[in-house]
Amino acid sequence: MTRYRTLALVVLLAVAHGLFFIWYQRTDWNTRWPDQVGYRQLGAVLAATGKFTKFADAPSFVPEVIRTPVYPMFLAAIYKVAGTGQLPVALVQTALFAAMCVLVFLIARRITSPRRERVALTAAVLTALFSPLPYFGALVTTELWTAFLFTLSMWTAIRAVQSMRTSTFVIAGVLLGLTALSRPVFALFPVGIILVGLVFFPLTRVPRERRPRLTSWAALLGAFAITMLPWFAYNYVNFGRFTLSPAGGIGRGMWEGSWQATWSGRLQNELTLVAEATDDRATLDTRVHDVAARERLPEAPMLEYVHQWQDIRRIWTTPTAPDERVAARIAADREYMRVGLDNIRHQSPAHVLKRLARGVFILWAGEIPIRYSDIDSLPTIVIRAIWGVQALLLLAAITGVYALIRHGRAAEGCTLGAAIVYVTSVHFMILTEARQSLPAIPTVLVLATFGLAYVSGHLLPLEPQVHEREHL
């Protein structure tokens, strides 16, 4: 009874944290985070017409080329019940955040035992206190929703690895498919988990009887493929090719990533805003010259950056008809890829290494849960302190993988650790933003809790796992 009372307090803490960020973020709801606009449009049109398009009034159907459908479907369900305001979405996502804390508790408890729950409760508390999660829960973006789905997927994956039940592998495959249809970057994660099972389970000496059979992995992959099939069919019918997102691929990320670490994040953002606000090329060049003189940095790379930004963006902003803009957006993504790869070919090896190192750090430790309109006034020492906490949590999570392997939970440690390896790998060569790792953060916090317990000497030898029916 005591554990349920404590878990209920954790849930209340998470709800309070979410409500705080709803209040805190409200002033930025309609002025910042332009990603919200597209999701709002898709959700509203889906709720009103049942069609996956931003252009409900177009004379012919204009398919969506950037977003995948699951998060807009989630929004449409809320809009159907509560209207198209942002507050209902934020409240529902706050409830999902609280549910995510419970899932984290359940994942950690399955790895320990029902009689040793302090680690599980600590993991839930860490999740409830991790501010970037409720920060995005107050926004109409995919981060919190995808984090919930991914955490649910990882809980199911751990259950599957422990129970060896084919039905649980099937459920995991479906959930991973829904996760990928919320955030396409997770499309290859099922393959990653299977490779971990086939390669790292034997390497870490997981007993043969605890290694899932090939038929179990095949069931997971098959369920994932079937879940993805309707979306692939949608894209094939509308665009003539099997693809996750015709214009939402890695082209733009590759181009933006090719410039990452050339300047500070604030300076690159300033150059982007200058390019966006200045159509006349001569005026643009003058403004960039002034920025370069102020910063005492070379002008030529800045000019090249803003010119590329404008030239590619004009490919898809120039057409006015919705169907023409759809085709142009696909062409723009291809051009982003071509120019980005060309930029990388002309970079020195030292710059590439600097870009990759900085990108990985930003990915896992760069989130700043401060209102967007206030972030530029934040003292540097506060930013570095926030980064430091996140970096320590990642180091603790890596330690947690080692601790679980050493204490006889290699299958669980490798399965959870696959999230860190996968997210790092898929974002390694493209632009990295801290929020890209957010869906995997609850999994990281589970591992971090085990790592901290191990370092502090409180991770006692784990008890033998109980039977599936006795262990929720």
N, C-alpha and C positions, 0 to 999 in steps of 0.2 A: 504493500500500500504506500509506503514511503517513497518508493521510486516513482510511482505514478503521480504523487503529489509534487515531487521535484520536477518531473517532466512537464507537468501542467504549468509550473512556474516558468520553465524555459519557454513554453509556448506563449505565455503572457508577455514575457520579455521580448520575444520576437515580434509579437503584435504591436507592442508599444514602440519598438524600434521602427517598425514599418509605418505606423501612424505619424511618428515624428518626421520621417522623410517625406510623407505626403504633405504635411504642413510646410516643411522646409523647401520643397521643390516647386510648390504651386506657382510662385512668381515666374518660374522659367518654363512652365508647361507649354505656353503658346509663343514663346520668343526664342527658345533655344532648342537644341536637339532636333534638327530638321528630319532625321530618320522617322520621327513620330508621324509626320504628315502622310507619308506613303502607307504606313500601316493603318492609320485612321481611315484613309480613303478605301483601302481594300476591305477592311472590316465592315465599314458602313455599307458599301455596295453589296458585299456578300449578304449582309443582314437584310437588305432591302430587296435584292433581286435574285440571290443565290448564284451569282456569276462572279468568277474570280478575275476581276478587272478593275482598274481605277476609273474607267470611262463608261459609266452607266448609260450616258445619253448619246454615245457615238452611234452612227447609222449602222455600223457592222461591229461584230465582237472584236475587241482589241485585247489580246491576251497579255497577261503580266509577264515581264521578262526579267525582273530583278528578284522579287520576293518569292519564297516558297509558301505553301498554303496553310500549314497547320496553325501558326500563330494568328494569321488573319481569321481563321475559322474560330479560334478561341475568342478573339475580339468580337466576332459576329454574334456568337452565342450570348456574350454579355450585353451587346448592343440591343439584341432582340428583347432581352428581359428588362434592362435598365436604361435604355437610351444610349446616345452616342457621346455622353460626357466622359471625361477622363477619371473623375473620382470613382465611379464604380469599378473601372479597370484596376485602378490603384488599390482599392480595397480587396478585390479578389486576389490580386497578386500578393498582397500582404498575407492573406490566408494561405496562399501557396508557400510563402516564405516560412510561415509557422509550421506547415506540414513538412517542409524540407528539413527543419530541425528534428522532427520526429524520425524522418527517414535516416538522417545521420546517426541518431541514437540507435536505430534498429540495425544499421550496417555495423557499427562498432560493437554492439552487443552480440551479434552473430559471431564476430571474430573472437570475442572474449568468452563470456558465459553468462547465463542469467544471474549467477550468484556473485559476479564480479563486475558491477555496472558503473563503477566510478569513472572509468575511462570513457564509457559510452555517454554518460551524462556530461562529462567535460567536453566531449566533441560537440554535443548538442548546444552547450553554452557558447562555445567558440563560434559556432555557426550563427547563433542568435545575435552575437555581438559584432559579427563581421559586417561593418557598415556598407561596403559597396553593394551587397546583395539587396537590402531594402532601398538603397539609393536608386537603383535601377527598377526596383519594384514600383516606384512612384511614377515611372515613365512608361509610355506606350512603345516599348522596344522589346526585343526578343530575349534579352539577357536573363531576367528572372524566370520567365517561362521555360526557357531551354535548360537553365540550371535545375529547375524542378524535375523536368523530364529526364535529364541525364542522371540525376541522383537516384531517381526511381529506377532507371535502367541499371545502374551500378548495384543497387540493392538486389534487384532481380538476378543480375549476373552472379553476385556472391551466393545467393540462394541456389542458383543452378550449379555452380561449381561444387558446392557442398553437398547438394542432394543427389546430383547426377540424373535428375528427372528430365526426360525429353520435353515434357510439357513446359517446364520452367525455362528451358533454353528457347523454346518457341516464343514464350511471352517476352523474354529478353530481346529477341530479334525484332518483335513488333515494336517494343518501346524504343529500341535504338533506331528503327525506321522513322518513328514519329519525331525523334530527336533530330535526325538528319533533315527531315522535312520542315523543321523549325529553324535549324541552322545548318546549311549545306556542308559546312566544313567537317561535320561529323560523319559524312557519308562513307568514309573508309574505316571508321572505328571498329565495326564488327570484324573486319579482316585483321585489324590490329590485335583485338582480343584473342582471336583464333591463333594468330602467330605466337602470341605470348603463351597460350596454352600448349601449343605443339613444340615450342622451342625452349621457353624458360621454365616450364614446369619440370621437364627432365633435368635441366641444368641446375635447378635449385633443389633437386632430389625430392620432389613431391612423389610420395609413394605411388606406384603404378595403379593401385586400386583406387586412388583419389584423382587420377587423371581422366577427364571426360573422354568418351569414345569419339571416334570420327563421326559417327552418326549423330551424336549430340551437337557437335560443332556444325555439321551440315544442316541440322534442324534450325539452329540459330540463323545461319546465313540464308536458308530458304525462306524463313519467316520474314527476315529483313527485306529480301528481294521482293516478296509478294506485297509487302507494305509499300514499297517504293514504286511498284509497277504502275498504278494509276497515274502517278505524277509523270513518270517517264512517257507514258502513253499520251498524256496531255501535251507535253512538249513535242513529241513526235508528230502529232496531228497538226499542231499549230506552227511548228518551226521546221519540221522535216528532219529532226535529229534527236537522238536520245541524249539528254543533258539534264543536269540538275537545275540550272538556271541560266538561260541563254546569254544574258548580259550581266549576270551577277557572279561571274566566274572570278578567276584570280588575275585577270588582266590589269584591272585598276590597282589591285593590291600589289601586283608586281611592279608597276610603274611607281606608285607612291613609296614602296619599299626601297626602290633603287635610289631614292633621295634621302631616305632616313639616315640620320647621324651626320649629314652634311652640315647642318646647323642645329642649334637648339630647337626643341619642340616649339617654343614660343615664337622664335624667329621664323621658322617655316610656316607656322600658322599665320603670322603677319603677312608673309609674302603671298600666301594663298588668298587672304582677304583682299590684298591689294589687287591681285589678278582678277578676282571676282568683281571688284567694284570699278575697274578701269577698263573700259572697252577700247579707247583710243590707244594704239600701240605706242605712239610717241610720248603721250602722257604717262603711260605705264612705265616706259623705260626711264623717264625722269624720276618718277617716284621710287623705282627700284635703285636708281643711282643714289638718291638721298639716303635710303636705308643702308646701302653698302657703305657709304661715307660715314654714317653715324656709327655703324658697328665696326668700322675699320676692317672690312672683309672684302675679298675679291668680288667684283661686280659681275663678271662673266657667268659664273655658275648660277647666280640669282636670275639673271636675264634668261638663261636657257630654261630654268625651271618654270618661270611664269609664262614664257612663250609656249612651252610644251603644254602647260596646264590649259591655257586658253585655246590653243589649236585643236586639242583633242576634245575638249568640252564642247566646242562649237559644232562638232560633228553631229551631236545628238540634241543640242539646244536650238539649232537653226530651223529644222523642220517644225511646222506648226500643227499639222494634222496628226492625230494620235497614232494612226497606223504607221505613218512615216517615221515618227519619233521612235516607235518600237524597233523598226528595222535599223534606224540610225544608232540606237543605243547598243545593239549587238555589234555593229561595225565599230563603234567607239571602243568597246571592250577589247576587240581584236587589236585595234591600234594602240591601246594602252599596253597590251602585252608586247607588241613589236617594239615600241619605243623603250619600254622598261628593260627588256632584254638587251637592247642596244646600249642603254645607259650602263648596265652592269658589265658588259664586255669592255667598256672603256674605263672602268674603275680599277684602281690599283688593288693588289691583294690586301694591302694594309687597311685600305678603306673598307673593303668588303668584310674583313674580320671585325673591324670596329663597328660596322653597321649590324652585323649579326649578333655580336656580344651585347650591344645596346638594345637591340630588338628583343632578345630573350629576357633581359632584365626588365624592360618595360612590360613585356607580356605578363610576367608573374608578379612583379612588385610595383608597378607604376600606377595603380589605381588611386585616385584622390577623391574621396567621397565628399567633395565640397561643391556647393551650388555653382553651376557653370558661370553665372554672372559675377561670382565673387572670387573665382579661383586665381585670377591674375594678381589679386592683392594679397594673396597668402604668402607669409614669410617663407623664405627658402628653408630655414631650419625646420619648420613644421612639415613641409613637403618631404624633406629627407627623413624625418622621423617616421612619417607614414610609410614611406618606401621601406625603411629599415625593418619595421614590424612585419611587413609582407614578405620581405626577403628571408627573415628568420623563420617565418611559418613554412616557407618552401623548403628551407634547409631541414627543418624538423620533419617535414613530410618525407623527404628523401631518407632521413634517418629512420622514419617509421617503416618504410619498405624493408630496410635492412633488419630492423628489430623483429618484424613479423616473420621474415624468412628464418632468422636465427631461432625464434621461439616456436617453430613448427607450424607456422601459418604461411608457408611460401605461396600456396595457391592464391590465398586471399591477398597477400602483399603484392604479388605480381599482377593480379587482376586490377587492383586499385592503382598500382603504380603505372599501369599501361596508360591511364588518363594523362599523367604528366608527360610521359614520353610522346604520346600521340599529339597532344595539343602543341607541344614544342616543335615537333617535326613538321606539322602541316603549316605552321606559321613562320618557319625558319627563314624562308627566302622572300617572304612578302612583308608588306607593312604590318607592323605589330602594334596593337593597342591593348591596353590593360584589360579592357572589357572582353576581349576575345577569349581570355582564359576563364572568365567568370563562371560559365557553366560547369567547369571542372573543380571550382573552388571548394564546394562542400566535400567532395571526395578528398581533396588535398587536406582539408581540415580534419577529416577522420585520420588520415595518415600522420598528420602533424601531432595529433593528440597521442598516438602511440609512440611517436618519436620523442615527445617531451616526457612521457612516462618512462620510456627506456633510459633517457639521459639522466633523469632525476632518481632512477633506481626504484621506481614504483611499478614497473612492469614485471610482475612476478611470473614465473613459468606458467604459461597458459594451460588451463585444464583441458583434458581430452574433450573433443566436441561431442555434444549429446546428439541423440537421434533427431532427425528432421521433425518428427511430430512433437518433440519436447522443446524445440528451440524455434521460436518465431522468427 
